[in-house]
Amino acid sequence: MSISERIVEKRKELNISIEDLALQTCMSIKQISAIENDDHGPFPSDSLRTQCVIKVANILKIDLNEFPELSKSNSPTTSESLAYI
């Protein structure tokens, strides 16, 4: 199962609408739909999309260890990683 499929499954299991998830994540409905459909279109970069996927997965309490393709991106943000901002 892909992360996109797992997000759809978990969102429905928790009875959360796409609109509600968009509000909780501060993302657009279009972006949530794109994540669920494994569409990269509405995101300006793959890294931003990955961070949005992780944000959605965390809100839905999905164990990201099941998805090794995200594990490198799942490290906590530190002040050093934000030093360039």
DSSP file (Angstrom, degrees, kcal/mol; ACC not computed):
  #  RESIDUE AA STRUCTURE BP1 BP2  ACC     N-H-->O    O-->H-N    N-H-->O    O-->H-N    TCO  KAPPA ALPHA  PHI   PSI    X-CA   Y-CA   Z-CA
    1    1 A M              0   0    0      0, 0.0     2,-0.1     0, 0.0     0, 0.0   0.000 360.0 360.0 360.0 135.4    0.0    0.0    0.0
    2    2 A S     >  -     0   0    0      1,-0.1     4,-2.3    65,-0.0     5,-0.2  -0.384 360.0-110.6 -81.8 164.5    1.3    3.4   -0.9
    3    3 A I  H  > S+     0   0    0      1,-0.2     4,-2.3     2,-0.2     5,-0.2   0.872 120.0  55.1 -62.1 -36.8    1.3    6.4    1.5
    4    4 A S  H  > S+     0   0    0      2,-0.2     4,-2.0     1,-0.2    -1,-0.2   0.929 109.4  45.9 -62.5 -44.9   -1.4    8.0   -0.6
    5    5 A E  H  > S+     0   0    0      1,-0.2     4,-2.6     2,-0.2    -2,-0.2   0.895 112.2  51.5 -64.1 -40.0   -3.6    5.0   -0.3
    6    6 A R  H  X S+     0   0    0     -4,-2.3     4,-2.7     2,-0.2     5,-0.2   0.879 107.8  52.4 -66.2 -37.6   -2.9    4.8    3.4
    7    7 A I  H  X S+     0   0    0     -4,-2.3     4,-2.7     2,-0.2     5,-0.2   0.930 111.3  46.3 -63.3 -45.7   -3.8    8.5    3.9
    8    8 A V  H  X S+     0   0    0     -4,-2.0     4,-2.3     2,-0.2     5,-0.2   0.944 114.3  48.4 -61.1 -47.6   -7.2    8.0    2.1
    9    9 A E  H  X S+     0   0    0     -4,-2.6     4,-2.4     1,-0.2    -2,-0.2   0.928 115.2  43.4 -58.7 -48.2   -7.9    4.9    4.1
   10   10 A K  H  X S+     0   0    0     -4,-2.7     4,-2.2     2,-0.2    -1,-0.2   0.893 111.7  53.4 -68.9 -40.8   -7.0    6.5    7.5
   11   11 A R  H  <>S+     0   0    0     -4,-2.7     5,-2.6    -5,-0.2     4,-0.2   0.923 113.4  43.6 -59.9 -44.0   -8.9    9.7    6.7
   12   12 A K  H ><5S+     0   0    0     -4,-2.3     3,-1.1    -5,-0.2    -2,-0.2   0.892 110.7  55.2 -68.3 -39.8  -12.1    7.8    5.9
   13   13 A E  H 3<5S+     0   0    0     -4,-2.4    -1,-0.2     1,-0.3    -2,-0.2   0.879 111.8  44.1 -58.6 -39.3  -11.6    5.5    8.9
   14   14 A L  T 3<5S-     0   0    0     -4,-2.2    -1,-0.3    -5,-0.1    -2,-0.2   0.441 112.0-124.1 -85.7  -0.9  -11.5    8.6   11.1
   15   15 A N  T < 5 +     0   0    0     -3,-1.1     2,-0.5    -4,-0.2    -3,-0.2   0.912  57.3 151.9  57.1  46.5  -14.5   10.1    9.2
   16   16 A I      < -     0   0    0     -5,-2.6    -1,-0.2    -6,-0.1    -2,-0.1  -0.926  38.7-135.6-108.2 128.3  -12.5   13.3    8.3
   17   17 A S     >  -     0   0    0     -2,-0.5     4,-2.4     1,-0.1     5,-0.2  -0.367  21.7-115.0 -76.7 161.2  -13.5   15.1    5.1
   18   18 A I  H  > S+     0   0    0      1,-0.2     4,-2.4     2,-0.2     5,-0.2   0.891 119.0  54.4 -60.2 -39.1  -11.0   16.5    2.7
   19   19 A E  H  > S+     0   0    0      2,-0.2     4,-2.0     1,-0.2    -1,-0.2   0.916 108.8  46.6 -62.4 -44.3  -12.2   19.9    3.6
   20   20 A D  H  > S+     0   0    0      2,-0.2     4,-2.4     1,-0.2    -1,-0.2   0.899 112.2  50.3 -65.7 -40.2  -11.6   19.4    7.3
   21   21 A L  H  X S+     0   0    0     -4,-2.4     4,-1.9     1,-0.2     6,-0.2   0.891 108.1  53.5 -65.4 -38.4   -8.2   17.9    6.7
   22   22 A A  H  X>S+     0   0    0     -4,-2.4     5,-1.8     1,-0.2     4,-1.0   0.917 110.2  47.6 -61.1 -43.1   -7.3   20.9    4.5
   23   23 A L  H  <5S+     0   0    0     -4,-2.0     3,-0.4     1,-0.2    -2,-0.2   0.916 111.5  50.2 -63.7 -43.2   -8.3   23.2    7.4
   24   24 A Q  H  <5S+     0   0    0     -4,-2.4    -1,-0.2     1,-0.2    -2,-0.2   0.821 118.6  37.8 -65.5 -31.5   -6.3   21.2    9.9
   25   25 A T  H  <5S-     0   0    0     -4,-1.9    -1,-0.2    -5,-0.2    -2,-0.2   0.514 103.7-123.9 -98.2  -6.3   -3.2   21.3    7.8
   26   26 A C  T  <5S+     0   0    0     -4,-1.0     2,-0.3    -3,-0.4    -3,-0.2   0.865  71.9 125.3  59.5  37.1   -3.5   24.8    6.4
   27   27 A M      < -     0   0    0     -5,-1.8    -1,-0.3    -6,-0.2     2,-0.1  -0.755  65.4 -99.9-115.7 166.5   -3.3   23.3    2.9
   28   28 A S     >  -     0   0    0     -2,-0.3     4,-2.2     1,-0.1     5,-0.2  -0.478  26.7-117.5 -82.9 159.0   -5.8   23.7    0.0
   29   29 A I  H  > S+     0   0    0      1,-0.2     4,-2.8     2,-0.2     5,-0.2   0.881 118.1  57.9 -59.7 -38.2   -8.4   21.1   -0.9
   30   30 A K  H  > S+     0   0    0      1,-0.2     4,-2.1     2,-0.2    -1,-0.2   0.893 106.3  47.9 -60.0 -41.0   -6.6   20.8   -4.2
   31   31 A Q  H  > S+     0   0    0      2,-0.2     4,-2.4     1,-0.2    -2,-0.2   0.909 111.8  48.7 -68.8 -41.8   -3.3   19.9   -2.4
   32   32 A I  H  X S+     0   0    0     -4,-2.2     4,-2.3     2,-0.2    -2,-0.2   0.934 112.7  48.6 -62.9 -44.8   -5.0   17.3   -0.1
   33   33 A S  H  X S+     0   0    0     -4,-2.8     4,-1.4     1,-0.2    -1,-0.2   0.894 110.4  51.7 -60.9 -40.0   -6.7   15.7   -3.2
   34   34 A A  H  <>S+     0   0    0     -4,-2.1     5,-3.1    -5,-0.2     4,-0.3   0.911 108.7  50.2 -63.9 -42.5   -3.3   15.7   -5.0
   35   35 A I  H ><5S+     0   0    0     -4,-2.4     3,-1.3     1,-0.2    -2,-0.2   0.933 111.2  49.1 -60.2 -45.1   -1.6   13.9   -2.1
   36   36 A E  H 3<5S+     0   0    0     -4,-2.3    -1,-0.2     1,-0.3    -2,-0.2   0.765 115.8  43.3 -66.9 -24.8   -4.4   11.3   -2.0
   37   37 A N  T 3<5S-     0   0    0     -4,-1.4    -1,-0.3    -5,-0.2    -2,-0.2   0.259 111.7-117.4-103.8  10.8   -4.1   10.8   -5.8
   38   38 A D  T < 5 +     0   0    0     -3,-1.3     2,-0.5    -4,-0.3    -3,-0.2   0.874  63.0 152.5  54.2  41.3   -0.3   10.7   -5.8
   39   39 A D      < -     0   0    0     -5,-3.1    -1,-0.2    -6,-0.1    -2,-0.1  -0.884  33.5-170.0-104.0 129.2   -0.3   13.8   -8.0
   40   40 A H    >   +     0   0    0     -2,-0.5     3,-1.5     1,-0.1    -1,-0.1   0.485  59.9 101.1 -95.1  -4.5    2.7   16.2   -7.8
   41   41 A G  T 3  S+     0   0    0      1,-0.3    -1,-0.1    -7,-0.1   -10,-0.1   0.849  75.3  49.8 -52.7 -50.3    1.1   19.0   -9.8
   42   42 A P  T 3  S+     0   0    0      0, 0.0    -1,-0.3     0, 0.0   -11,-0.1   0.467  97.3  83.1 -76.4   3.0    0.0   21.5   -7.2
   43   43 A F  S <  S-     0   0    0     -3,-1.5     3,-0.0     1,-0.1     4,-0.0  -0.894  70.2-145.6-110.2 133.9    3.3   21.5   -5.4
   44   44 A P  S    S+     0   0    0      0, 0.0     2,-0.3     0, 0.0    -1,-0.1   0.693  84.2  13.7 -70.2 -17.4    6.3   23.7   -6.6
   45   45 A S  S  > S-     0   0    0      1,-0.1     4,-1.9    -5,-0.1     5,-0.1  -0.990  70.5-119.6-152.9 158.4    8.8   21.0   -5.6
   46   46 A D  H  > S+     0   0    0     -2,-0.3     4,-2.6     1,-0.2     5,-0.2   0.852 113.6  56.6 -66.0 -34.6    9.0   17.4   -4.6
   47   47 A S  H  > S+     0   0    0      2,-0.2     4,-2.1     1,-0.2    -1,-0.2   0.891 107.0  48.0 -67.6 -37.6   10.5   18.3   -1.2
   48   48 A L  H  > S+     0   0    0      2,-0.2     4,-2.2     1,-0.2    -1,-0.2   0.918 111.7  50.3 -66.3 -42.4    7.5   20.5   -0.4
   49   49 A R  H  X S+     0   0    0     -4,-1.9     4,-2.6     1,-0.2    -2,-0.2   0.924 109.4  51.4 -59.8 -44.4    5.1   17.8   -1.4
   50   50 A T  H  X S+     0   0    0     -4,-2.6     4,-2.4     1,-0.2    -1,-0.2   0.915 109.7  49.2 -59.9 -44.2    7.0   15.3    0.8
   51   51 A Q  H  X S+     0   0    0     -4,-2.1     4,-2.1     1,-0.2    -1,-0.2   0.869 111.3  49.9 -64.5 -35.8    6.8   17.7    3.8
   52   52 A C  H  X S+     0   0    0     -4,-2.2     4,-2.5     2,-0.2    -2,-0.2   0.899 109.4  51.2 -68.0 -40.8    3.0   18.1    3.2
   53   53 A V  H  X S+     0   0    0     -4,-2.6     4,-2.8     1,-0.2    -2,-0.2   0.928 111.0  48.8 -59.9 -45.5    2.6   14.3    3.0
   54   54 A I  H  X S+     0   0    0     -4,-2.4     4,-2.6     2,-0.2    -2,-0.2   0.902 110.0  51.7 -62.5 -41.6    4.4   14.0    6.3
   55   55 A K  H  X S+     0   0    0     -4,-2.1     4,-2.1     2,-0.2    -2,-0.2   0.930 112.6  45.1 -60.9 -46.4    2.3   16.7    7.9
   56   56 A V  H  X S+     0   0    0     -4,-2.5     4,-2.2     1,-0.2    -2,-0.2   0.932 113.1  50.6 -62.9 -46.5   -0.9   15.0    6.8
   57   57 A A  H  <>S+     0   0    0     -4,-2.8     5,-2.9     1,-0.2     4,-0.3   0.892 110.0  50.3 -60.5 -41.0    0.3   11.6    7.9
   58   58 A N  H ><5S+     0   0    0     -4,-2.6     3,-1.0     3,-0.2    -1,-0.2   0.907 109.3  50.4 -65.0 -41.6    1.2   12.9   11.3
   59   59 A I  H 3<5S+     0   0    0     -4,-2.1    -1,-0.2     1,-0.3    -2,-0.2   0.883 113.4  46.1 -63.0 -37.5   -2.2   14.5   11.8
   60   60 A L  T 3<5S-     0   0    0     -4,-2.2    -1,-0.3    -5,-0.2    -2,-0.2   0.453 114.3-121.7 -83.7  -0.2   -3.8   11.2   10.8
   61   61 A K  T < 5 +     0   0    0     -3,-1.0     2,-0.4    -4,-0.3    -3,-0.2   0.904  51.1 165.6  59.1  45.8   -1.4    9.4   13.2
   62   62 A I      < -     0   0    0     -5,-2.9     2,-0.8    -6,-0.1    -1,-0.2  -0.790  42.8-118.3 -90.7 132.6    0.0    7.2   10.4
   63   63 A D    >   -     0   0    0     -2,-0.4     3,-1.5     1,-0.2     4,-0.1  -0.609  22.3-163.1 -73.3 109.5    3.2    5.4   11.3
   64   64 A L  G >  S+     0   0    0     -2,-0.8     3,-1.8     1,-0.3     6,-0.3   0.628  79.7  79.8 -72.3 -12.7    5.8    6.7    8.8
   65   65 A N  G 3  S+     0   0    0      1,-0.3    -1,-0.3     5,-0.1     6,-0.1   0.724  82.8  66.3 -64.6 -19.5    8.1    3.9    9.6
   66   66 A E  G <  S+     0   0    0     -3,-1.5    -1,-0.3     1,-0.2    -2,-0.2   0.633  99.1  56.1 -71.8 -13.6    5.9    1.8    7.2
   67   67 A F    X>  -     0   0    0     -3,-1.8     3,-2.4     1,-0.1     4,-0.7  -0.768  62.9-178.8-125.8  84.6    7.1    4.1    4.4
   68   68 A P  H 3> S+     0   0    0      0, 0.0     4,-0.6     0, 0.0     3,-0.5   0.749  79.0  70.1 -58.3 -24.9   10.9    4.0    4.1
   69   69 A E  H 34 S+     0   0    0      1,-0.2     4,-0.1     2,-0.1     3,-0.0   0.726 106.9  39.4 -65.3 -18.8   10.7    6.5    1.2
   70   70 A L  H X> S+     0   0    0     -3,-2.4     3,-0.8    -6,-0.3     4,-0.7   0.559  91.6  88.4-101.7 -12.0    9.6    9.1    3.7
   71   71 A S  H >< S+     0   0    0     -4,-0.7     3,-0.8    -3,-0.5    -2,-0.1   0.838  85.2  53.7 -62.1 -34.8   11.9    8.1    6.6
   72   72 A K  G >< S+     0   0    0     -4,-0.6     3,-0.6     1,-0.2    -1,-0.3   0.843 113.0  44.9 -65.3 -31.9   14.8   10.3    5.5
   73   73 A S  G <4 S+     0   0    0     -3,-0.8    -1,-0.2     1,-0.2    -2,-0.2   0.490  96.4  79.0 -88.3  -3.6   12.4   13.3    5.4
   74   74 A N  G <<  +     0   0    0     -3,-0.8    -1,-0.2    -4,-0.7    -2,-0.1   0.298  61.1 121.2 -92.0  10.6   10.9   12.4    8.8
   75   75 A S  S <  S-     0   0    0     -3,-0.6     3,-0.1     1,-0.1    -3,-0.0  -0.475  73.4 -98.4 -73.9 145.5   13.7   13.7   11.0
   76   76 A P        -     0   0    0      0, 0.0     2,-0.3     0, 0.0    -1,-0.1  -0.281  39.0-107.0 -63.5 147.7   12.6   16.4   13.4
   77   77 A T        -     0   0    0     -3,-0.1     2,-0.3     3,-0.0    -3,-0.0  -0.567  39.9-168.0 -74.0 133.8   13.2   20.0   12.4
   78   78 A T     >  -     0   0    0     -2,-0.3     4,-0.9     1,-0.1     3,-0.2  -0.790  35.8-110.8-118.4 164.8   16.0   21.6   14.4
   79   79 A S  T  4 S+     0   0    0     -2,-0.3     3,-0.5     1,-0.2     4,-0.2   0.846 118.4  58.0 -63.7 -31.7   17.1   25.2   14.7
   80   80 A E  T >4 S+     0   0    0      1,-0.2     3,-1.3     2,-0.2     4,-0.3   0.891 102.3  53.5 -64.6 -37.5   20.3   24.3   12.7
   81   81 A S  T 34 S+     0   0    0      1,-0.3     3,-0.3    -3,-0.2    -1,-0.2   0.713 111.8  46.5 -70.8 -17.2   18.2   23.1    9.8
   82   82 A L  T >< S+     0   0    0     -4,-0.9     3,-1.8    -3,-0.5    -1,-0.3   0.334  80.3 104.7-101.6   5.8   16.3   26.4    9.8
   83   83 A A  T <  S+     0   0    0     -3,-1.3    -1,-0.2     1,-0.3    -2,-0.1   0.776  73.7  59.4 -60.7 -27.8   19.5   28.6   10.0
   84   84 A Y  T 3         0   0    0     -3,-0.3    -1,-0.3    -4,-0.3    -2,-0.1   0.634 360.0 360.0 -76.9 -12.4   19.3   29.6    6.3
   85   85 A I    <         0   0    0     -3,-1.8    -1,-0.2    -4,-0.0    -2,-0.2   0.474 360.0 360.0 -79.0 360.0   15.8   31.1    6.8
